[in-house]
Amino acid sequence: MSEHYPSPLLDLGRCAFFFDFDGTLAEIQPRPELVFISGALHASLDRLSAHCPVAVISGRPLAQLDEFLDPLRLPCAGVHGVERRTAQGEVLQLPLDHAQLERIERELTAACTPYPALLLESKGVSFALHFRQAPELAEVARALADEFVARYPDVLALQPGKCVFELKPKGASKGEVIRRFMQEPPFNQRMPVFLGDDLTDEAGFAAVNAMGGLSIKVGEGQSAAQERLASVSAVGTWLAAVLAMQGQDLRFNDNRDLGESR
């Protein structure tokens, strides 16, 4: 990985941007429902989407992403690619057995009952065990996640994250969903640029690297990404700089908070 922050000199006429949401566009909060995107970063996304295709790739459902991004309505992939809205507005979903997922949710809810400090977030088709508010339950959360993946190996896959273990449908991958977007207009024949912060984004980084694109890790930690930005704030600063290089009348800070060496 480069020791320097990514250059803001990009030809947006040749780029397609992909963003993770939590930890990339919005600061991580104690509870998932408390996150928000800043007005300045929201405005930058709006301006960026006028120059090139922009999509958000998240573990959150599409409905939540639309609420956070309103009034923007961007192409998005929710629940790691289980559901995806194309640039043409078509919503596509992986085939799932919803009756079986409802049964898994009931069983997982019962299994979490002895641990009231462990937050179970159900997204209907995936389940997240959050222990940010109770770090002492990290091993309990991991054991429960492992148990359910072993119980339903053809249905669930384990996705560790920041203070969370997520049980997502097997076959859902941010790397795969980026590849699908890149096969469709207006993303195709462009250079993919993907920004993400978590283990869930590593498959996306690998896919973008293989396509000759630009992968950017937000925050600390080992990563396959080529470049690094220090924080959500640094994402906003860098994106404003990218837009300013396109002749936009935007103010942006100096480089002090943009990046850190590995």
C-alpha positions in Angstrom: 0.0 0.0 0.0 1.2 3.5 -0.8 2.5 5.6 2.1 0.6 8.6 0.7 -3.0 9.6 0.5 -4.6 9.0 -2.9 -4.1 11.7 -5.5 -7.2 13.8 -6.1 -6.2 14.0 -9.8 -8.7 11.6 -11.3 -10.4 11.8 -14.7 -14.0 11.5 -13.6 -15.1 11.0 -17.2 -13.4 7.6 -17.0 -14.2 6.6 -13.4 -17.0 4.7 -11.6 -17.2 5.2 -7.8 -18.3 2.7 -5.2 -18.6 3.5 -1.5 -19.2 1.5 1.6 -21.5 3.3 4.0 -20.8 2.8 7.7 -17.2 3.8 8.5 -16.7 5.3 5.1 -19.5 7.8 4.4 -20.8 7.8 8.0 -19.0 7.6 11.3 -19.6 4.3 13.2 -22.0 4.9 16.1 -22.8 2.9 19.2 -26.0 1.7 17.6 -26.7 1.1 13.9 -29.7 3.4 13.8 -27.7 6.4 15.1 -25.5 6.9 12.1 -25.8 9.9 9.7 -24.0 11.3 6.7 -22.7 14.9 7.0 -24.3 17.6 4.9 -21.0 18.4 3.2 -20.3 14.8 2.3 -23.8 14.3 1.1 -23.4 17.4 -1.2 -20.1 16.0 -2.5 -21.8 12.7 -3.4 -24.5 14.7 -5.3 -21.9 16.6 -7.2 -19.8 13.5 -7.9 -22.8 11.7 -9.3 -23.2 14.5 -11.9 -19.7 13.7 -13.2 -19.6 9.9 -13.1 -21.6 6.8 -12.0 -21.7 6.4 -8.2 -23.0 3.4 -6.2 -23.2 2.6 -2.5 -22.3 -1.0 -1.5 -23.4 -1.8 2.1 -24.4 -4.4 4.5 -27.5 -2.3 5.2 -30.8 -2.9 3.4 -31.6 -0.7 0.4 -34.5 1.0 2.3 -32.1 2.2 5.0 -29.6 3.4 2.5 -32.2 5.4 0.7 -33.4 7.0 3.9 -29.8 8.1 4.8 -29.0 9.3 1.3 -32.4 11.1 0.7 -33.1 12.9 -1.6 -30.3 11.2 -3.5 -31.4 7.9 -5.1 -28.2 6.2 -6.2 -27.6 2.7 -7.6 -27.1 0.7 -4.4 -26.4 -2.9 -3.2 -27.8 -3.8 0.2 -27.0 -6.7 2.5 -23.7 -7.3 0.8 -25.3 -7.7 -2.5 -28.4 -9.8 -1.6 -30.5 -6.9 -3.0 -29.3 -4.5 -5.7 -30.8 -1.5 -7.6 -29.2 -0.9 -11.0 -28.6 2.5 -12.5 -31.9 1.9 -14.5 -33.8 1.5 -11.2 -34.4 -2.3 -11.5 -34.2 -4.1 -8.1 -32.6 -7.5 -8.3 -32.4 -10.0 -5.4 -30.6 -13.3 -4.8 -33.0 -16.2 -4.6 -33.6 -17.0 -0.9 -35.7 -19.3 1.2 -37.5 -16.7 3.4 -39.3 -19.3 5.5 -36.0 -20.8 6.4 -34.5 -17.4 7.2 -37.5 -16.7 9.5 -36.8 -19.9 11.3 -33.2 -18.9 11.7 -34.2 -15.6 13.1 -36.4 -17.2 15.7 -33.7 -19.6 16.8 -31.0 -16.9 16.9 -33.3 -14.6 18.9 -33.8 -17.4 21.5 -30.0 -18.1 21.6 -29.3 -14.4 22.3 -31.9 -14.1 25.1 -29.4 -15.0 27.9 -27.2 -12.1 26.8 -29.3 -8.9 26.8 -26.2 -6.7 26.2 -25.6 -8.5 22.9 -27.5 -6.6 20.1 -29.1 -8.8 17.5 -29.9 -6.8 14.4 -32.1 -8.6 11.9 -32.2 -7.3 8.4 -34.7 -9.9 7.3 -32.2 -11.8 5.1 -29.1 -11.4 7.3 -28.4 -11.1 11.0 -25.7 -9.1 12.8 -24.5 -9.8 16.4 -23.2 -6.4 17.7 -21.0 -6.3 20.8 -19.6 -2.8 20.6 -21.5 -1.9 23.8 -20.4 -5.2 25.5 -16.9 -6.1 24.3 -16.7 -8.8 26.9 -19.3 -10.7 24.8 -17.0 -10.9 21.8 -16.3 -14.6 22.3 -20.0 -15.3 22.9 -21.0 -13.6 19.7 -18.3 -15.5 17.7 -19.4 -18.8 19.2 -23.1 -18.1 18.3 -22.1 -17.1 14.8 -20.0 -20.2 14.3 -22.8 -22.4 15.7 -25.4 -21.1 13.2 -23.1 -21.2 10.2 -22.3 -24.9 11.1 -26.1 -25.5 11.6 -27.0 -23.9 8.2 -23.9 -24.3 6.0 -25.8 -24.1 2.8 -27.6 -20.9 3.8 -25.3 -18.8 5.9 -21.8 -17.4 5.7 -19.9 -15.7 8.5 -18.7 -12.1 7.9 -16.7 -10.6 10.8 -16.6 -6.8 11.1 -15.9 -4.0 13.5 -17.4 -5.2 16.8 -19.9 -7.4 14.9 -20.3 -10.9 13.5 -22.7 -10.9 10.7 -24.5 -14.0 9.3 -25.2 -13.2 5.7 -26.7 -15.3 2.9 -24.2 -17.6 1.2 -23.2 -16.1 -2.1 -23.5 -12.5 -1.1 -20.3 -10.6 -1.7 -19.3 -7.0 -2.2 -16.7 -8.1 -4.7 -19.3 -10.0 -6.8 -21.8 -7.1 -6.7 -19.1 -4.6 -7.9 -18.3 -7.0 -10.8 -22.0 -7.1 -11.7 -22.2 -3.3 -11.7 -19.1 -3.1 -13.8 -20.7 -5.2 -16.5 -23.6 -2.8 -16.9 -24.0 0.7 -18.2 -23.1 3.3 -17.2 -20.4 1.6 -15.1 -18.9 -0.6 -17.8 -15.8 0.5 -19.6 -14.8 2.7 -16.7 -12.2 2.4 -14.0 -13.7 1.3 -10.7 -12.8 3.3 -7.5 -13.9 1.7 -4.3 -13.7 3.1 -0.7 -14.3 0.9 2.3 -13.2 0.5 5.9 -14.0 -3.0 7.1 -13.3 -6.7 6.6 -16.6 -6.8 4.6 -14.9 -4.6 2.0 -11.9 -6.7 1.3 -13.6 -8.8 -1.3 -14.5 -5.5 -3.0 -10.9 -4.3 -2.9 -9.7 -7.6 -4.4 -12.2 -7.3 -7.3 -11.4 -3.7 -8.0 -7.6 -4.5 -7.9 -8.2 -7.3 -10.4 -10.0 -4.9 -12.8 -7.1 -2.4 -12.7 -9.1 0.1 -10.5 -8.3 2.1 -7.4 -9.0 0.6 -3.9 -8.9 2.9 -0.9 -9.0 1.6 2.7 -10.5 4.0 5.3 -8.8 3.8 8.7 -6.3 1.4 10.2 -5.7 -2.3 9.7 -4.2 -4.6 7.2 -5.8 -4.5 3.8 -5.5 -5.5 0.2 -6.4 -1.9 -0.7 -3.8 0.1 -2.7 -4.3 3.4 -0.8 -5.4 4.7 2.5 -7.4 7.5 4.0 -7.3 8.1 7.8 -11.0 8.6 8.6 -14.5 9.4 7.4 -13.5 13.1 7.7 -10.6 12.4 5.4 -12.9 10.8 2.8 -14.9 14.1 2.7 -11.7 16.2 2.4 -10.3 14.0 -0.4 -13.6 13.8 -2.3 -13.9 17.6 -2.1 -10.4 17.8 -3.5 -11.2 15.4 -6.3 -14.2 17.6 -7.3 -12.3 20.8 -7.0 -9.8 19.4 -9.5 -12.8 19.1 -11.9 -13.4 22.8 -11.7 -16.0 22.7 -8.9 -16.2 25.7 -6.6 -15.6 23.7 -3.4 -13.5 24.5 -0.4 -11.3 21.8 1.2 -8.8 21.5 3.9 -5.1 20.9 3.6 -3.7 17.4 3.6 -3.0 17.0 7.3 -5.9 14.6 8.0 -6.0 12.8 4.6 -3.8 9.8 5.0 -1.4 7.9 7.2 1.3 5.4 6.4 0.6 1.7 7.0 
